[in-house]
Amino acid sequence: EGYVKNLNLDGGGWRLPAIAELSQLHPIDSLFNATDKWAWSSELCNAGGSAGARDFGFYNGADSCSTRGSSDSAYRVLAVRSPK
């Protein structure tokens, strides 16, 4: 999450999206090259007793809860901004 907050592209203001926002991006996932990937959301959860975050699967349109910090290359971070 710190990575996204520190992005200074195009004036900053970037954040992790909520699950609902990721699901809205699902129909156009080919733009993000995320067809077979998971994307982290801003929503926290309990991942088997550990702090985790909800993630969204672009390959199946489902969400789950996983431990953050996974080095699995199937995970992506998609930064979004609220409209100005």
Secondary structure, 3 states (H helix, E strand, C coil): CHHHHCCCHHHCCCECCCHHHHHHHHHHHHHHCCCCCEEEEEEEEEECCEEEEEEEECCCCEEEEEECCCCCCCEECCCECCCC
